Amino acid sequence: MNYALHLMIFMSIYGIVAASLNIVSGYCGLLTMAQASYFAVGCYTYALATTKSGMDFIPASLLGMVIAGLMSLAISVPAWRLRGDSFVLISLAVQQMLFSLFQNWTSPNSEPGTWSNLTNGTFGLTNIPKPSFFGMQLTDIESTAALAFGALIVCMLLSRVLLRSPWSRVLQSMRDDELVTRGMGKNVRLAKIQAIAISCAMAAFGGALYASYVNYVDPTIASLDESMAVLCMVLVGGTGNFRGPIVGAIVLLAIPELLRFCAMPDTIASNLRLLIYGLILILMMHFRPQGLAGSYRIS
Amino acid sequence: MIAPTTTNTPQRLQRNLLRASGDQTSVAQVAPAESRPALSISNLTKSYGGQVVLDDLSVGLQQGEIVLLRGDNGAGKTTLINILTGNLEPDAGEIDIAVDQSTESFRFPRKWWSSLNPFQHFTPERLAKAGVARMWQDVRLLPSLDLSDNVAVASPEQIGENPLWAFLKPNAWRRQERSISQATQLVLADLGIAELSNKSPDELSLGQSKRVAIARAVQSGARILFLDEPLSGLDARGMHEVLSLLESLSSSGKITIVIIEHIFNISHIMKIATKVWTLREGKIFTERPEDVRRERSCDTDFQHIIDRLAGDAGAVVNLPLVNGATLTQVAPAHVQDLDIIFEVQDLVVHRGRRLVIGEIADDGIRGLSFKIARGQIAILHAPNGWGKTTLLEAIAGLLPVSSGKILVNNRPVDKMRPWQRSSAGLSLLRARDNFFATLTVKESLEIANNSDTESLSCFHKKRVSDLSGGERQRVLTNSVLGNRHLTIGLLDEPFSALDPKRVEELTETIMAKLDLAGILIAIPSTVTGS
């Protein structure tokens, strides 16, 4: 039972992150590689805010969302002028910068979490408290799973409202033809800043959930592999509508779990997992480029 | 040709227009406000790399006018329209736009400090807010939005465009959205395509999409419309639709229209134009439509080209095809024995599930068949939406063929890949998306397997994207007809955007190829005037 709940928590967290990436990649047509680093911003902010100043879940995750939203300017301002391959490279650069920041903001002489040793480098931050609301802590896995699933539902509903509003229509027309959209008097620069900030803040919220569940963060969660994994979820699930990414997150998280039941040694299974990921992506790109449940094809 | 405004289209659009501008007067009371200036340009200068395109140009525009902007290829029509819609910054000059009660002025060159202010840039969105809109030559509807959204997205001042209000004021934006969507439905109903409102723009004919693009510009609250070739590629029906829409818009007296149009369609625009601007040597000469109409009487039209191709002793045969299309086969006098080099037998093409080429007969689907001999030119004139482009692309192998045979030199090519067909002698010039923007002219000629790399050597080092519309068309036709193996050249609307001199040159180029090959040209069915 715990195993199923654990899986549900992970699916919810990655569902949120994939849904956040969908706003940028699916609706703005900007393929970003930096999503995991904003996820990590949420993780670290939550970890520091709870361990150092004893904040509750809600203010700590809100703080993470605000910081990630502000830091999203690093990719949204370049996106004013760049799109396609150049934007991918910019987002890759931001991803690497944030990753090395998490890895290197450390000093052996001071306590983890102080200004000179903010992230504690590769050792990461430990003892992150379970989510607590107004002093009440959720210690058992059932309530954490309920929180994660509830959070997924709320994120889905919010993104559904957003992605059916006139705002998303502007994003889609900007994705289709930026010059025509500008010619209709739309402020596309503002729309890009808004979309990327909302997306990064949502990823950071996923990060806060992750940190509160795993109780430990280290820089690997901000690695490029993580960004790619989230991107795969979006590509496999499909972009351009709000359910695609959730489908992708569920499918891609379920596959390695299914392999567990094949009675294979772990060493083989973990390699096989990568092989299957690759195979799925290739087959998807070939036979269903819009994704399992998607309505727009990222080119 | 333009019927008086009999449908309810004009009134409704006018009503929308009045509602948008907050004007309560009824349509009948609106008199054209001839005297009020809408746009004034003074001392506008623009040059590219030392070549002066616009030279100290000054001109003014009154509200409610319909202006035809004409000029030879490369005269700077597109440059001027790009500047006036904020897509390009001029080197020097002044632009004043007066719409409704507000006035926007732009002075160039800009002072260095004004370039520091990010809100003062000369951009398309700023000019759009000032009331200027543009219809692009290739229409550019938004492919992933449906038709009603394509029009609705243009509405100004939408509450729900701010994501915060989209969350916090759902009722307000939903209410506004309902009224926008009602207005959109009315507009689409006026254009006669209400039933297509949930369809994608790909399913429209060209004439319909041009009208949707104009409606979109009106929806955005624009008072000055720049239309880049609104009639090109349209058949008689499409032209009528677009012209009556334009006439009804301008008759409200609130909308000012500037139209760029190329030579074949100028005579149609002259029926509604109130003023003509001729762009020559970087200056604008304003003329009265009456004078231009007189001058037009001796002009080129497509019949002249056919007559020239045929010569005195040539043969012209009109072969009726399905659904109102005609294939005019022109054989110059020296083509005596008909050596058939290209044959289409019983061709049926579907796009998705829709039957495009072929017609439904009692005993199943009857396909399209025709033959072209060496030295012959076949001109396919068909209405918009008939499937001219589909036919040519299917012949060239870019689209799958459902059934039927295509023979080049009596060799079936329908099982071949597009590149194999090209070596077999098929060469296609598409009507759009037909050039590699970043290649130089020499590289484009070489990549097209062109035997004659010496021609056009004056352009060789230029990029194709830097050429003017007419020059580019010339390079493209040359590269297509220069295919080393050319047996049959397929040209999709090759004469669009050309001035009379270029039409002449292109006709020469085509005739020079006829010794070895046959040519199939597709054009919309009005151009012949038949």
Interface residues (C-beta under 8 A of the other chain):
Chain A: L158 V161 L162 S165 P166 W167 R169 V170 Q172 S173 R175 D176 D177 L179 V180 T181 R182 G183 M184 G185 K186 N187 V188 A191 Q194 A195 I198 G240 S295 Y296
Chain B: T85 N87 T123 P124 E125 A128 K129 A133 R134 W136 R140 L142 P143 S144 L145 D149 A152 V153 A154 P156 Q158 I159 G160 E161 N162 P163 A166 F167 P170 W173 E177 R216 S220 G221
